[in-house]
């Protein structure tokens, strides 16, 4: 049985009400045998449920936000109904997102890079309709805090999505202004390498998340090019 078949089968057995979070966490642990499969499932479930709740944070789920969500996953036709069921259960209201984020966080190692991947995905959906509501921003910020993402790391992610062309290029790259030219070059090469699709897949991120990785690299390239031109180094 394929990954999405098993994930869909798991979702169709999820009950409604307050038991949803606990059921999902236990179902992931019992349905997927390998650590890589559990990471993939946990990431997918977290993105489905948190995306739905985040999209509801401003009071309405727009067609742009739903389209942005679909860009993150290539879901087989036969399983779309099950995924839609979880999305619809989650989007009924924003309540419970903190508990959900905390339980999902427990499925990954502390400090896992997957947490930043999820926050990247949430920003992708939140900005899809051309506007970021303050309630959506507060939602994402709280999820990042629950995941243990530092303020510096969070601001770096936020800057990439909100003002990649006009924001502070040093903040976007996540490096101090006092860094030498060589340090800037090494840092830039390292973070671009970490965003390679193979690295994301190894962290349990679905291959479809390449859309986010591509946008991330583009923002990093813009920031690096601004610093390079400002400092006049090759």
C-alpha positions as CSV (number, residue, x, y, z in Angstrom):
1,X,0.0,0.0,0.0
2,X,1.4,3.4,-1.0
3,X,2.1,6.2,1.5
4,X,-1.0,8.2,0.5
5,X,-3.2,5.1,0.6
6,X,-2.1,4.4,4.2
7,X,-2.4,8.1,5.1
8,X,-5.9,8.2,3.6
9,X,-6.9,5.1,5.4
10,X,-5.6,6.5,8.7
11,X,-7.5,9.8,8.1
12,X,-10.8,8.1,7.3
13,X,-10.7,6.5,10.8
14,X,-10.2,9.8,12.6
15,X,-13.1,10.6,14.9
16,X,-14.5,14.1,15.3
17,X,-14.4,16.1,18.5
18,X,-11.6,16.7,21.0
19,X,-10.1,13.2,20.4
20,X,-8.8,14.2,17.0
21,X,-5.3,15.3,18.1
22,X,-4.5,12.2,20.3
23,X,-6.0,9.9,17.7
24,X,-3.8,11.3,14.9
25,X,-0.6,11.1,16.9
26,X,-1.2,7.5,17.9
27,X,-2.4,6.6,14.4
28,X,0.9,7.9,12.9
29,X,2.9,5.9,15.3
30,X,1.0,2.7,14.6
31,X,0.4,3.0,10.9
32,X,3.9,3.9,9.7
33,X,6.8,1.6,10.4
34,X,10.0,3.5,9.6
35,X,11.2,6.7,11.1
36,X,11.2,8.3,7.6
37,X,7.6,7.3,7.0
38,X,6.5,8.7,10.3
39,X,8.3,12.0,9.6
40,X,6.6,12.2,6.2
41,X,3.2,11.4,7.7
42,X,3.6,13.8,10.6
43,X,4.7,16.6,8.3
44,X,1.8,16.0,5.9
45,X,-0.8,15.8,8.7
46,X,0.7,18.9,10.4
47,X,0.5,20.9,7.2
48,X,-3.0,19.8,6.4
49,X,-4.4,20.5,9.8
50,X,-2.4,23.6,10.7
51,X,-2.9,25.1,7.2
52,X,-6.7,24.7,7.6
53,X,-6.7,26.3,11.0
54,X,-4.3,29.1,9.9
55,X,-6.4,29.8,6.8
56,X,-9.4,30.2,9.1
57,X,-7.5,32.5,11.4
58,X,-8.7,35.6,9.6
59,X,-12.3,34.3,9.5
60,X,-12.4,33.0,6.0
61,X,-10.7,30.4,3.9
62,X,-10.2,31.8,0.4
63,X,-9.8,29.9,-2.9
64,X,-6.3,31.3,-3.2
65,X,-5.4,29.7,0.2
66,X,-6.9,26.4,-0.8
67,X,-5.0,26.5,-4.1
68,X,-1.7,27.3,-2.3
69,X,-2.3,24.4,0.0
70,X,-2.8,22.1,-3.0
71,X,0.5,23.3,-4.4
72,X,2.3,21.7,-1.5
73,X,1.0,18.2,-2.0
74,X,0.4,15.9,-5.0
75,X,-2.5,13.9,-3.6
76,X,-3.9,10.9,-5.5
77,X,-7.4,11.4,-6.8
78,X,-8.6,8.4,-4.7
79,X,-7.3,10.0,-1.5
80,X,-8.4,13.6,-1.9
81,X,-11.7,12.9,-0.1
82,X,-10.0,11.7,3.0
83,X,-7.5,14.6,3.0
84,X,-10.4,17.0,2.4
85,X,-12.2,15.4,5.4
86,X,-9.2,16.3,7.7
87,X,-8.9,19.7,6.2
88,X,-12.6,20.4,6.8
89,X,-12.5,19.1,10.3
90,X,-9.6,21.3,11.2
91,X,-10.9,24.5,9.5
92,X,-14.2,24.5,11.4
93,X,-12.4,26.9,13.9
94,X,-9.0,27.9,15.1
95,X,-9.5,26.4,18.5
96,X,-7.1,23.7,19.5
97,X,-4.3,24.7,17.2
98,X,-1.8,25.2,20.1
99,X,-2.5,21.7,21.4
100,X,-2.2,20.3,17.9
101,X,1.1,22.0,17.3
102,X,2.5,20.8,20.6
103,X,1.5,17.2,19.9
104,X,2.9,17.3,16.4
105,X,6.1,18.8,17.7
106,X,6.6,15.7,19.8
107,X,6.8,13.6,16.7
108,X,10.1,15.3,15.7
109,X,13.4,15.7,17.4
110,X,13.9,19.0,19.3
111,X,15.4,21.6,17.0
112,X,14.4,19.6,13.8
113,X,14.7,21.6,10.6
114,X,11.2,20.3,9.7
115,X,9.7,22.9,12.1
116,X,11.1,25.7,9.9
117,X,9.8,23.8,6.8
118,X,6.3,23.8,8.3
119,X,6.4,27.5,9.1
120,X,7.6,28.2,5.6
121,X,4.6,26.3,4.3
122,X,2.2,28.2,6.5
123,X,3.6,31.5,5.2
124,X,3.2,30.3,1.7
125,X,-0.5,29.7,2.3
126,X,-1.1,32.8,4.4
127,X,0.3,35.1,1.7
128,X,-1.4,33.4,-1.2
129,X,-4.3,35.8,-1.3
130,X,-2.0,38.8,-1.5
131,X,-2.5,39.9,2.1
132,X,-1.4,38.7,5.5
133,X,-4.0,39.3,8.2
134,X,-2.6,40.2,11.6
135,X,-4.4,37.2,13.1
136,X,-2.7,34.9,10.5
137,X,0.7,36.4,11.5
138,X,-0.1,35.9,15.2
139,X,-1.1,32.3,14.4
140,X,2.2,31.5,12.6
141,X,4.3,33.3,15.2
142,X,2.6,31.2,18.0
143,X,3.2,27.9,16.1
144,X,6.8,28.9,15.6
145,X,7.2,29.5,19.3
146,X,5.6,26.2,20.2
147,X,8.0,24.5,17.8
148,X,10.9,26.1,19.6
149,X,12.0,28.3,16.6
150,X,14.1,31.2,17.9
151,X,13.0,34.8,17.3
152,X,16.0,35.3,15.0
153,X,15.1,32.3,12.9
154,X,11.4,33.2,12.8
155,X,12.2,36.8,11.6
156,X,14.5,35.3,8.9
157,X,11.6,33.2,7.6
158,X,9.1,36.1,7.9
159,X,11.4,38.4,6.0
160,X,11.7,36.0,3.1
161,X,8.0,35.9,2.6
162,X,7.0,39.5,3.4
163,X,9.6,41.7,1.9
164,X,12.2,39.6,0.1
165,X,13.1,42.4,-2.4
166,X,13.1,45.3,0.1
167,X,13.8,43.7,3.5
168,X,17.1,43.5,5.4
169,X,19.2,41.1,3.3
170,X,21.3,40.2,6.3
171,X,18.2,39.2,8.3
172,X,16.9,37.2,5.3
173,X,20.2,35.3,5.1
174,X,20.4,35.0,8.9
175,X,23.9,36.5,9.2
176,X,25.3,39.5,11.1
177,X,26.3,42.7,9.2
178,X,29.7,42.4,10.8
179,X,30.4,39.1,9.0
180,X,33.4,39.1,6.6
181,X,32.9,38.7,2.9
182,X,34.2,35.1,3.1
183,X,31.9,34.3,6.0
184,X,28.9,35.7,4.0
185,X,29.9,33.5,1.0
186,X,30.3,30.4,3.1
187,X,27.0,31.0,5.0
188,X,25.1,31.6,1.7
189,X,26.5,28.4,0.1
190,X,25.6,26.4,3.2
191,X,22.0,27.5,3.6
192,X,21.3,27.1,-0.2
193,X,22.8,23.6,0.1
194,X,20.5,22.8,3.0
195,X,17.5,23.8,0.9
196,X,18.3,21.2,-1.8
197,X,15.2,19.0,-2.5
198,X,17.2,15.9,-1.5
199,X,17.9,17.4,1.9
200,X,14.2,18.2,2.4
201,X,13.1,14.7,1.5
202,X,15.6,13.3,3.9
203,X,14.0,15.4,6.7
204,X,10.6,13.9,5.9
205,X,9.3,16.7,3.7
206,X,7.2,15.6,0.7
207,X,8.9,16.0,-2.7
208,X,6.1,18.4,-3.7
209,X,7.5,20.9,-1.2
210,X,9.9,21.8,-3.9
211,X,7.7,24.9,-4.6
212,X,8.6,26.2,-1.2
213,X,12.2,25.3,-1.6
214,X,12.4,27.1,-4.9
215,X,10.8,30.3,-3.5
216,X,13.2,30.1,-0.5
217,X,16.3,29.9,-2.7
218,X,15.0,32.7,-4.9
219,X,14.7,35.0,-1.8
220,X,18.2,33.9,-0.6
221,X,19.6,34.7,-4.0
222,X,18.1,38.2,-4.0
223,X,19.4,38.9,-0.5
224,X,22.9,37.6,-1.3
225,X,23.1,39.5,-4.6
226,X,22.2,42.8,-2.7
227,X,24.9,42.2,-0.2
228,X,27.4,41.2,-2.9
229,X,26.7,44.4,-4.9
230,X,26.7,46.6,-1.7
231,X,30.1,45.2,-0.7
232,X,31.4,44.9,-4.3
233,X,32.8,41.4,-4.0
234,X,32.6,38.7,-6.7
